[in-house]
């Protein structure tokens, strides 16, 4: 993989921060809806699916920004 420029690294770092915040927000929303019982199962399923997709993207970004270095 080619080394990242400072601009690319900054853009990916910003995206990572945004995705982490979205993931935390979704987690809080799912927990609140589950506790109050105000959400139907379809809505909860969609929110959980979106949360999982965010987690996958977070892992991708972390792997790009912090690659494993084999010593």
Buried (B, 14 or more C-beta within 10 A) or exposed (E): EEEBEEEEEEEBEEBBEEBBEBBEEBBEBBEEBEEEEEBEEEEBEEBEEBBEEBBEBBEBBBEBBEEEEEE
